[in-house]
Amino acid sequence: MLIPDLDAFDREILRILQGNGRLSNAELSERIHLSPTPSLRRVKALEQAGIIAGYQAKLDRHKIGLGLTVIVGVKVDGHRDANAVAIQEAFRAMPEVISCHLVSGEVDFLLECVFPDIARYEQFLLGRLLKLPMVKDVQSNFVIRTVKGGAPLPLDHLEGKGV
């Protein structure tokens, strides 16, 4: 794995923008103690390198009526390339699936799904998920409370790298 060559300014920019991606360049440059032009140049370089992959608003699930989170383990029937591609495409097309991970262990995929209520989850499970021909088994885990979620990525492993 290639670790990017990031200096202390770049790492601080990443830390700050993970907490507030709407920060103005003037505010960012003030926080990192760098003038606005080099600050903006660094942000643009981080964006062009793909290190900053984008910006988005973080919505409160409960306030928009998506109070039920279900972690779904999916076991597939057969591990052929065609099945793997097809099921991943199916998961990507399901708006209820907000994250999907190919994992090792008892299941093949872990899905994080959101719904307004249990009835909608039942419709999703019976009407869509279990109708996929490659799905062999499903394990549903209902989230009672999120203790930690949406945390910024740790950057400590980058200390000492770069200038």
Rosetta constraint file for C-alpha pairs under 8 A:
AtomPair CA 3 CA 158 HARMONIC 7.78 0.50
AtomPair CA 4 CA 162 HARMONIC 7.96 0.50
AtomPair CA 5 CA 161 HARMONIC 6.18 0.50
AtomPair CA 5 CA 162 HARMONIC 4.59 0.50
AtomPair CA 5 CA 163 HARMONIC 7.77 0.50
AtomPair CA 6 CA 10 HARMONIC 5.53 0.50
AtomPair CA 6 CA 11 HARMONIC 6.35 0.50
AtomPair CA 6 CA 158 HARMONIC 7.35 0.50
AtomPair CA 6 CA 161 HARMONIC 6.29 0.50
AtomPair CA 6 CA 162 HARMONIC 4.91 0.50
AtomPair CA 6 CA 163 HARMONIC 7.17 0.50
AtomPair CA 7 CA 11 HARMONIC 6.30 0.50
AtomPair CA 7 CA 160 HARMONIC 7.96 0.50
AtomPair CA 7 CA 161 HARMONIC 6.71 0.50
AtomPair CA 7 CA 162 HARMONIC 4.84 0.50
AtomPair CA 7 CA 163 HARMONIC 4.98 0.50
AtomPair CA 8 CA 12 HARMONIC 6.11 0.50
AtomPair CA 8 CA 159 HARMONIC 7.71 0.50
AtomPair CA 8 CA 163 HARMONIC 7.54 0.50
AtomPair CA 9 CA 13 HARMONIC 6.14 0.50
AtomPair CA 9 CA 32 HARMONIC 6.68 0.50
AtomPair CA 10 CA 14 HARMONIC 6.28 0.50
AtomPair CA 10 CA 42 HARMONIC 6.89 0.50
AtomPair CA 10 CA 43 HARMONIC 7.95 0.50
AtomPair CA 10 CA 46 HARMONIC 7.90 0.50
AtomPair CA 11 CA 15 HARMONIC 6.24 0.50
AtomPair CA 11 CA 155 HARMONIC 7.16 0.50
AtomPair CA 11 CA 158 HARMONIC 7.63 0.50
AtomPair CA 12 CA 16 HARMONIC 6.10 0.50
AtomPair CA 12 CA 32 HARMONIC 6.79 0.50
AtomPair CA 13 CA 17 HARMONIC 6.02 0.50
AtomPair CA 13 CA 28 HARMONIC 7.41 0.50
AtomPair CA 13 CA 32 HARMONIC 7.16 0.50
AtomPair CA 13 CA 43 HARMONIC 7.41 0.50
AtomPair CA 14 CA 18 HARMONIC 6.04 0.50
AtomPair CA 14 CA 52 HARMONIC 7.83 0.50
AtomPair CA 15 CA 19 HARMONIC 6.78 0.50
AtomPair CA 15 CA 152 HARMONIC 7.72 0.50
AtomPair CA 15 CA 155 HARMONIC 7.57 0.50
AtomPair CA 16 CA 20 HARMONIC 6.33 0.50
AtomPair CA 16 CA 21 HARMONIC 7.83 0.50
AtomPair CA 16 CA 28 HARMONIC 7.68 0.50
AtomPair CA 17 CA 21 HARMONIC 4.55 0.50
AtomPair CA 17 CA 22 HARMONIC 7.66 0.50
AtomPair CA 17 CA 23 HARMONIC 7.19 0.50
AtomPair CA 18 CA 152 HARMONIC 5.74 0.50
AtomPair CA 18 CA 153 HARMONIC 7.81 0.50
AtomPair CA 19 CA 152 HARMONIC 7.01 0.50
AtomPair CA 21 CA 55 HARMONIC 6.27 0.50
AtomPair CA 21 CA 56 HARMONIC 7.82 0.50
AtomPair CA 23 CA 27 HARMONIC 6.26 0.50
AtomPair CA 23 CA 28 HARMONIC 6.30 0.50
AtomPair CA 24 CA 28 HARMONIC 6.15 0.50
AtomPair CA 25 CA 29 HARMONIC 5.91 0.50
AtomPair CA 25 CA 36 HARMONIC 6.28 0.50
AtomPair CA 25 CA 39 HARMONIC 7.10 0.50
AtomPair CA 25 CA 40 HARMONIC 6.33 0.50
AtomPair CA 26 CA 30 HARMONIC 6.19 0.50
AtomPair CA 26 CA 36 HARMONIC 5.78 0.50
AtomPair CA 27 CA 31 HARMONIC 6.26 0.50
AtomPair CA 28 CA 32 HARMONIC 6.31 0.50
AtomPair CA 28 CA 39 HARMONIC 7.47 0.50
AtomPair CA 29 CA 33 HARMONIC 5.82 0.50
AtomPair CA 29 CA 34 HARMONIC 5.04 0.50
AtomPair CA 29 CA 35 HARMONIC 5.62 0.50
AtomPair CA 29 CA 36 HARMONIC 5.26 0.50
AtomPair CA 29 CA 39 HARMONIC 5.53 0.50
AtomPair CA 29 CA 40 HARMONIC 7.99 0.50
AtomPair CA 30 CA 34 HARMONIC 6.43 0.50
AtomPair CA 30 CA 35 HARMONIC 7.26 0.50
AtomPair CA 30 CA 36 HARMONIC 7.93 0.50
AtomPair CA 34 CA 38 HARMONIC 6.96 0.50
AtomPair CA 34 CA 39 HARMONIC 6.17 0.50
AtomPair CA 35 CA 39 HARMONIC 6.21 0.50
AtomPair CA 36 CA 40 HARMONIC 6.01 0.50
AtomPair CA 37 CA 41 HARMONIC 6.17 0.50
AtomPair CA 38 CA 42 HARMONIC 6.11 0.50
AtomPair CA 39 CA 43 HARMONIC 6.38 0.50
AtomPair CA 40 CA 44 HARMONIC 6.14 0.50
AtomPair CA 41 CA 45 HARMONIC 6.18 0.50
AtomPair CA 42 CA 46 HARMONIC 6.18 0.50
AtomPair CA 43 CA 47 HARMONIC 6.21 0.50
AtomPair CA 44 CA 48 HARMONIC 6.08 0.50
AtomPair CA 45 CA 49 HARMONIC 6.04 0.50
AtomPair CA 46 CA 50 HARMONIC 6.37 0.50
AtomPair CA 46 CA 51 HARMONIC 5.34 0.50
AtomPair CA 46 CA 52 HARMONIC 5.65 0.50
AtomPair CA 47 CA 51 HARMONIC 5.96 0.50
AtomPair CA 47 CA 52 HARMONIC 4.68 0.50
AtomPair CA 47 CA 53 HARMONIC 6.44 0.50
AtomPair CA 47 CA 54 HARMONIC 7.62 0.50
AtomPair CA 48 CA 52 HARMONIC 7.90 0.50
AtomPair CA 59 CA 64 HARMONIC 7.77 0.50
AtomPair CA 60 CA 64 HARMONIC 6.56 0.50
AtomPair CA 61 CA 65 HARMONIC 6.38 0.50
AtomPair CA 61 CA 66 HARMONIC 4.92 0.50
AtomPair CA 61 CA 67 HARMONIC 5.99 0.50
AtomPair CA 62 CA 66 HARMONIC 5.23 0.50
AtomPair CA 62 CA 67 HARMONIC 4.56 0.50
AtomPair CA 65 CA 115 HARMONIC 7.89 0.50
AtomPair CA 65 CA 116 HARMONIC 5.37 0.50
AtomPair CA 66 CA 114 HARMONIC 5.88 0.50
AtomPair CA 66 CA 115 HARMONIC 4.94 0.50
AtomPair CA 66 CA 116 HARMONIC 4.26 0.50
AtomPair CA 66 CA 117 HARMONIC 7.40 0.50
AtomPair CA 67 CA 114 HARMONIC 7.29 0.50
AtomPair CA 67 CA 115 HARMONIC 6.56 0.50
AtomPair CA 67 CA 116 HARMONIC 5.63 0.50
AtomPair CA 67 CA 117 HARMONIC 6.93 0.50
AtomPair CA 68 CA 114 HARMONIC 5.66 0.50
AtomPair CA 68 CA 115 HARMONIC 5.10 0.50
AtomPair CA 68 CA 116 HARMONIC 5.89 0.50
AtomPair CA 68 CA 117 HARMONIC 5.69 0.50
AtomPair CA 68 CA 118 HARMONIC 7.20 0.50
AtomPair CA 68 CA 142 HARMONIC 7.52 0.50
AtomPair CA 68 CA 143 HARMONIC 7.25 0.50
AtomPair CA 69 CA 112 HARMONIC 7.00 0.50
AtomPair CA 69 CA 113 HARMONIC 5.65 0.50
AtomPair CA 69 CA 114 HARMONIC 4.56 0.50
AtomPair CA 69 CA 115 HARMONIC 6.45 0.50
AtomPair CA 69 CA 142 HARMONIC 6.22 0.50
AtomPair CA 69 CA 143 HARMONIC 5.46 0.50
AtomPair CA 70 CA 111 HARMONIC 7.96 0.50
AtomPair CA 70 CA 112 HARMONIC 5.98 0.50
AtomPair CA 70 CA 113 HARMONIC 5.21 0.50
AtomPair CA 70 CA 114 HARMONIC 6.35 0.50
AtomPair CA 70 CA 140 HARMONIC 6.48 0.50
AtomPair CA 70 CA 141 HARMONIC 5.56 0.50
AtomPair CA 70 CA 142 HARMONIC 4.59 0.50
AtomPair CA 70 CA 143 HARMONIC 5.82 0.50
AtomPair CA 71 CA 110 HARMONIC 6.68 0.50
AtomPair CA 71 CA 111 HARMONIC 5.58 0.50
AtomPair CA 71 CA 112 HARMONIC 4.71 0.50
AtomPair CA 71 CA 113 HARMONIC 6.30 0.50
AtomPair CA 71 CA 140 HARMONIC 6.04 0.50
AtomPair CA 71 CA 141 HARMONIC 5.01 0.50
AtomPair CA 71 CA 142 HARMONIC 6.34 0.50
AtomPair CA 71 CA 143 HARMONIC 7.15 0.50
AtomPair CA 72 CA 110 HARMONIC 5.62 0.50
AtomPair CA 72 CA 111 HARMONIC 4.98 0.50
AtomPair CA 72 CA 112 HARMONIC 6.45 0.50
AtomPair CA 72 CA 113 HARMONIC 7.37 0.50
AtomPair CA 72 CA 138 HARMONIC 6.70 0.50
AtomPair CA 72 CA 139 HARMONIC 5.59 0.50
AtomPair CA 72 CA 140 HARMONIC 4.63 0.50
AtomPair CA 72 CA 141 HARMONIC 6.12 0.50
AtomPair CA 73 CA 107 HARMONIC 5.64 0.50
AtomPair CA 73 CA 108 HARMONIC 7.24 0.50
AtomPair CA 73 CA 109 HARMONIC 5.73 0.50
AtomPair CA 73 CA 110 HARMONIC 4.65 0.50
AtomPair CA 73 CA 111 HARMONIC 6.42 0.50
AtomPair CA 73 CA 138 HARMONIC 5.56 0.50
AtomPair CA 73 CA 139 HARMONIC 4.85 0.50
AtomPair CA 73 CA 140 HARMONIC 6.44 0.50
AtomPair CA 74 CA 107 HARMONIC 5.51 0.50
AtomPair CA 74 CA 108 HARMONIC 5.87 0.50
AtomPair CA 74 CA 109 HARMONIC 5.12 0.50
AtomPair CA 74 CA 110 HARMONIC 6.38 0.50
AtomPair CA 74 CA 111 HARMONIC 7.75 0.50
AtomPair CA 74 CA 135 HARMONIC 6.81 0.50
AtomPair CA 74 CA 136 HARMONIC 7.53 0.50
AtomPair CA 74 CA 137 HARMONIC 5.88 0.50
AtomPair CA 74 CA 138 HARMONIC 4.69 0.50
AtomPair CA 74 CA 139 HARMONIC 6.56 0.50
AtomPair CA 75 CA 106 HARMONIC 7.62 0.50
AtomPair CA 75 CA 107 HARMONIC 4.66 0.50
AtomPair CA 75 CA 108 HARMONIC 5.02 0.50
AtomPair CA 75 CA 109 HARMONIC 6.72 0.50
AtomPair CA 75 CA 135 HARMONIC 6.12 0.50
AtomPair CA 75 CA 136 HARMONIC 5.44 0.50
AtomPair CA 75 CA 137 HARMONIC 5.01 0.50
AtomPair CA 75 CA 138 HARMONIC 6.33 0.50
AtomPair CA 76 CA 107 HARMONIC 7.86 0.50
AtomPair CA 76 CA 108 HARMONIC 6.52 0.50
AtomPair CA 76 CA 134 HARMONIC 5.41 0.50
AtomPair CA 76 CA 135 HARMONIC 4.60 0.50
AtomPair CA 76 CA 136 HARMONIC 4.95 0.50
AtomPair CA 76 CA 137 HARMONIC 6.95 0.50
AtomPair CA 77 CA 134 HARMONIC 5.11 0.50
AtomPair CA 77 CA 135 HARMONIC 5.85 0.50
AtomPair CA 77 CA 136 HARMONIC 4.94 0.50
AtomPair CA 78 CA 83 HARMONIC 7.40 0.50
AtomPair CA 78 CA 134 HARMONIC 7.38 0.50
AtomPair CA 79 CA 83 HARMONIC 6.62 0.50
AtomPair CA 79 CA 84 HARMONIC 6.70 0.50
AtomPair CA 80 CA 84 HARMONIC 6.33 0.50
AtomPair CA 81 CA 85 HARMONIC 6.18 0.50
AtomPair CA 82 CA 86 HARMONIC 6.07 0.50
AtomPair CA 83 CA 87 HARMONIC 5.99 0.50
AtomPair CA 83 CA 134 HARMONIC 6.43 0.50
AtomPair CA 84 CA 88 HARMONIC 6.17 0.50
AtomPair CA 85 CA 89 HARMONIC 6.19 0.50
AtomPair CA 86 CA 90 HARMONIC 6.19 0.50
AtomPair CA 87 CA 91 HARMONIC 6.18 0.50
AtomPair CA 87 CA 132 HARMONIC 7.72 0.50
AtomPair CA 87 CA 134 HARMONIC 7.20 0.50
AtomPair CA 88 CA 92 HARMONIC 6.20 0.50
AtomPair CA 89 CA 93 HARMONIC 6.29 0.50
AtomPair CA 90 CA 94 HARMONIC 6.60 0.50
AtomPair CA 91 CA 97 HARMONIC 6.60 0.50
AtomPair CA 91 CA 100 HARMONIC 7.29 0.50
AtomPair CA 92 CA 97 HARMONIC 7.33 0.50
AtomPair CA 96 CA 113 HARMONIC 5.17 0.50
AtomPair CA 96 CA 114 HARMONIC 5.41 0.50
AtomPair CA 96 CA 115 HARMONIC 6.76 0.50
AtomPair CA 97 CA 111 HARMONIC 6.25 0.50
AtomPair CA 97 CA 112 HARMONIC 5.75 0.50
AtomPair CA 97 CA 113 HARMONIC 4.40 0.50
AtomPair CA 97 CA 114 HARMONIC 6.85 0.50
AtomPair CA 98 CA 111 HARMONIC 7.51 0.50
AtomPair CA 98 CA 112 HARMONIC 5.70 0.50
AtomPair CA 98 CA 113 HARMONIC 5.66 0.50
AtomPair CA 98 CA 114 HARMONIC 7.21 0.50
AtomPair CA 99 CA 111 HARMONIC 5.71 0.50
AtomPair CA 99 CA 112 HARMONIC 5.11 0.50
AtomPair CA 99 CA 113 HARMONIC 7.24 0.50
AtomPair CA 100 CA 109 HARMONIC 6.76 0.50
AtomPair CA 100 CA 110 HARMONIC 5.77 0.50
AtomPair CA 100 CA 111 HARMONIC 4.50 0.50
AtomPair CA 100 CA 112 HARMONIC 6.46 0.50
AtomPair CA 101 CA 109 HARMONIC 5.42 0.50
AtomPair CA 101 CA 110 HARMONIC 5.16 0.50
AtomPair CA 101 CA 111 HARMONIC 6.44 0.50
AtomPair CA 102 CA 108 HARMONIC 5.84 0.50
AtomPair CA 102 CA 109 HARMONIC 4.55 0.50
AtomPair CA 102 CA 110 HARMONIC 6.63 0.50
AtomPair CA 103 CA 107 HARMONIC 7.10 0.50
AtomPair CA 103 CA 108 HARMONIC 5.35 0.50
AtomPair CA 103 CA 109 HARMONIC 5.53 0.50
AtomPair CA 103 CA 110 HARMONIC 6.89 0.50
AtomPair CA 104 CA 108 HARMONIC 6.14 0.50
AtomPair CA 115 CA 120 HARMONIC 6.14 0.50
AtomPair CA 115 CA 121 HARMONIC 6.14 0.50
AtomPair CA 116 CA 120 HARMONIC 6.59 0.50
AtomPair CA 117 CA 121 HARMONIC 6.63 0.50
AtomPair CA 118 CA 122 HARMONIC 6.18 0.50
AtomPair CA 119 CA 123 HARMONIC 6.34 0.50
AtomPair CA 120 CA 124 HARMONIC 6.20 0.50
AtomPair CA 121 CA 125 HARMONIC 5.99 0.50
AtomPair CA 122 CA 126 HARMONIC 5.94 0.50
AtomPair CA 122 CA 127 HARMONIC 7.84 0.50
AtomPair CA 123 CA 127 HARMONIC 5.24 0.50
AtomPair CA 123 CA 128 HARMONIC 7.49 0.50
AtomPair CA 124 CA 128 HARMONIC 5.26 0.50
AtomPair CA 124 CA 129 HARMONIC 6.26 0.50
AtomPair CA 125 CA 129 HARMONIC 4.92 0.50
AtomPair CA 125 CA 130 HARMONIC 5.89 0.50
AtomPair CA 126 CA 130 HARMONIC 5.54 0.50
AtomPair CA 126 CA 131 HARMONIC 7.04 0.50
AtomPair CA 127 CA 131 HARMONIC 6.51 0.50
AtomPair CA 128 CA 132 HARMONIC 6.80 0.50
AtomPair CA 129 CA 135 HARMONIC 7.60 0.50
AtomPair CA 130 CA 135 HARMONIC 6.37 0.50
AtomPair CA 130 CA 138 HARMONIC 7.93 0.50
AtomPair CA 131 CA 135 HARMONIC 7.72 0.50
AtomPair CA 155 CA 159 HARMONIC 7.44 0.50
